[in-house]
């Protein structure tokens, strides 16, 4: 391979690796978050009275769910930090906003993890005065943290901020980015509506409102894994800078 071709391949590989890693991190947020909420936390959410020691022990299930949500936190932050060098070329304020929104979302996920682990701890210790009402309190804390984090800030971060950034930059097809611009406000609004009991949680309205955001995040992940970011002059400039820095080191 001649030197010019090698430089071109190395340049392309850099931005391609960033895109691929970002796509896989986004995919991990799906793979890890869905079973954590719907499967591993189900015994705790369905039977908050088990904090008194009654019924089956949810410890193992909750522990698996907590581990998966820790993975979700890492992946969430990674989806903003890994492509930051690319995103800031188009808008540093939007790139920083995306990182900040993902960090806030991760913080509320962490609050949820603390609440379910505290639930399990009190059950195991048989703490005096523990009753079913206290179990409901910890489940309520988890539910509210979930509504504010993945239920609201995910729409702000992935839908509004990332969707607008991708639409503006053209790094992915603009029609695809429009799913985020539509889905972000919908999922954020539905999260607020559930929070204040305007609509039922897990009902048809919330389910329909979630569809555009779900399709946006999934298509974004698949597109980056399969194709990477679309070529652009700013990406080419970043490639050249990376190649020059690598050659000089």
C-alpha positions in Angstrom: 0.0 0.0 0.0 1.4 3.4 -1.0 1.9 6.1 1.7 -1.0 8.2 0.4 -3.5 5.3 0.6 -2.2 4.3 4.0 -2.8 7.9 5.3 -6.3 8.0 3.9 -7.1 4.6 5.5 -5.7 5.7 8.8 -7.6 9.0 8.6 -10.9 7.3 7.9 -10.4 4.7 10.6 -10.2 7.3 13.3 -13.6 8.9 12.8 -15.0 5.5 11.9 -13.9 4.1 15.3 -15.5 7.0 17.1 -18.8 6.5 15.3 -18.8 2.7 15.8 -18.0 3.0 19.5 -20.7 5.6 19.9 -23.2 3.4 18.1 -22.4 0.4 20.3 -22.6 2.5 23.5 -26.1 3.7 22.4 -27.1 0.1 21.7 -25.9 -1.0 25.2 -28.3 1.5 26.8 -31.1 -0.5 25.1 -29.8 -3.9 25.9 -29.0 -3.2 29.6 -31.9 -0.9 30.5 -34.9 -2.8 29.3 -34.3 -6.1 31.3 -33.2 -4.1 34.4 -36.6 -2.2 34.6 -39.0 -4.8 33.2 -37.5 -8.0 34.5 -35.1 -7.7 37.3 -36.8 -4.9 39.2 -40.3 -6.3 38.7 -40.5 -8.4 41.9 -39.6 -5.3 44.0 -42.0 -2.9 42.1 -44.8 -5.4 42.2 -44.4 -6.4 45.8 -43.1 -3.5 47.8 -44.3 -5.2 51.0 -41.6 -7.8 50.7 -39.3 -5.3 52.5 -40.6 -6.8 55.7 -39.2 -10.2 54.8 -42.4 -11.7 53.4 -42.7 -13.4 50.1 -39.8 -14.4 47.8 -36.4 -12.8 48.3 -35.8 -10.3 45.4 -32.1 -9.7 46.3 -30.5 -11.6 43.5 -32.8 -10.1 40.9 -32.4 -6.6 42.2 -28.6 -7.0 42.3 -28.6 -8.0 38.6 -30.8 -5.1 37.7 -28.5 -2.7 39.6 -25.4 -4.0 37.8 -27.2 -3.5 34.5 -28.1 0.0 35.4 -24.5 0.8 36.3 -23.6 -0.4 32.8 -26.4 1.9 31.5 -24.8 4.9 33.4 -21.4 4.2 31.8 -22.9 3.8 28.4 -25.1 6.9 28.7 -22.1 9.1 29.6 -20.0 7.4 26.9 -22.5 8.3 24.2 -21.8 12.0 24.9 -18.1 11.9 25.8 -16.8 9.6 23.1 -18.0 11.7 20.1 -17.5 15.1 21.9 -14.4 15.9 19.8 -16.6 15.6 16.7 -19.7 17.2 18.0 -17.9 20.3 19.3 -16.7 21.0 15.7 -20.3 21.8 14.8 -21.5 23.4 18.1 -19.5 23.4 21.3 -22.5 24.6 23.3 -24.7 21.8 22.0 -21.9 19.3 22.6 -21.5 20.5 26.2 -25.3 20.5 26.6 -25.5 16.9 25.5 -22.8 15.9 28.0 -24.5 17.8 30.8 -28.0 16.3 30.0 -26.6 12.8 29.9 -24.8 13.3 33.2 -28.0 14.6 34.8 -29.9 11.5 33.4 -27.2 9.3 34.8 -27.5 10.9 38.2 -31.2 10.1 38.4 -30.5 6.5 37.4 -28.0 6.3 40.2 -30.6 7.6 42.6 -32.9 4.8 41.5 -30.1 2.3 42.1 -29.5 3.6 45.6 -33.2 3.3 46.4 -33.6 -0.3 45.3 -30.3 -1.4 47.0 -31.5 0.3 50.2 -34.8 -1.6 49.9 -32.8 -4.9 49.7 -30.5 -3.9 52.6 -33.4 -3.2 55.0 -35.1 -6.5 54.0 -31.9 -8.4 54.7 -31.2 -6.7 58.0 -34.7 -7.0 59.3 -34.5 -3.4 60.6 -36.9 -2.7 63.5 -39.9 -0.6 62.4 -39.6 -1.6 58.8 -43.1 -2.0 57.3 -44.8 -2.3 53.9 -45.3 1.4 53.7 -41.5 2.0 53.8 -41.1 -0.4 50.9 -43.6 1.6 48.9 -41.6 4.7 49.7 -38.4 3.3 48.2 -40.3 2.0 45.1 -41.8 5.4 44.7 -38.4 7.0 44.9 -37.1 4.7 42.2 -40.2 5.4 40.0 -39.9 9.1 40.3 -36.1 9.0 39.6 -36.8 6.9 36.5 -39.4 9.4 35.3 -37.1 12.4 35.7 -34.0 10.6 34.3 -34.8 8.2 31.4 -38.4 9.5 31.3 -37.6 13.2 30.9 -33.9 13.9 30.4 -33.4 11.2 27.9 -35.9 13.1 25.7 -34.0 16.3 26.3 -30.6 14.8 25.7 -31.1 12.2 22.9 -34.2 13.7 21.3 -33.9 17.5 21.5 -30.1 18.2 21.8 -28.6 15.2 19.9 -31.5 15.3 17.4 -31.0 19.0 16.6 -27.2 18.6 16.5 -27.4 15.7 14.0 -30.0 17.6 11.9 -27.9 20.7 11.9 -24.6 18.9 11.1 -25.9 16.4 8.7 -23.7 13.7 10.3 -26.7 11.3 9.9 -29.6 11.6 7.4 -31.7 14.6 8.4 -35.0 12.7 8.0 -33.7 10.3 10.6 -32.7 13.1 12.9 -36.2 14.5 12.7 -37.4 11.5 14.6 -35.4 12.8 17.6 -36.7 16.3 17.1 -40.3 14.9 17.3 -39.6 12.1 19.8 -37.7 14.2 22.3 -40.4 16.6 23.2 -43.0 13.9 23.1 -41.2 11.6 25.6 -40.3 14.6 27.9 -43.9 15.8 27.8 -45.3 12.4 28.5 -42.9 11.9 31.4 -44.1 15.2 33.0 -47.7 14.2 32.4 -47.2 10.8 34.1 -45.3 12.6 37.0 -48.3 14.8 37.7 -50.9 12.0 37.1 -52.3 13.6 34.0 -51.9 10.3 32.1 -51.4 6.8 33.4 -47.9 5.3 33.6 -47.3 2.6 31.0 -50.6 3.4 29.3 -51.4 3.8 25.6 -50.7 7.5 25.5 -47.2 7.2 27.0 -46.5 4.2 24.8 -47.4 6.0 21.6 -45.3 9.1 22.7 -42.3 6.8 23.2 -42.3 5.3 19.7 -40.5 8.1 17.8 -37.8 8.5 20.4 -37.3 4.7 20.5 -37.0 4.6 16.7 -34.6 7.5 16.7 -32.2 6.1 19.3 -32.3 2.6 17.7 -31.8 3.9 14.2 -29.0 6.2 15.3 -27.1 3.3 17.0 -27.5 1.0 14.0 -26.5 3.7 11.5 -23.3 4.5 13.3 -22.4 0.9 13.7 -23.1 0.0 10.1 -22.1 3.2 8.2 -20.5 5.7 10.7 -20.9 9.5 10.4 -21.5 10.9 7.0 -18.4 12.5 5.4 -18.0 16.3 5.9 -15.2 18.9 5.6 -15.0 19.3 9.4 -14.6 15.5 9.9 -11.9 15.5 7.2 -10.1 18.3 9.1 -10.3 16.3 12.4 -8.9 13.3 10.5 -6.0 15.2 9.2 -5.2 16.7 12.7 -5.3 13.2 14.2 -3.1 11.8 11.4 -0.6 14.7 11.8 -0.5 14.3 15.6 0.0 10.5 15.3 2.8 11.0 12.8 4.5 13.5 15.0 4.3 11.4 18.2 
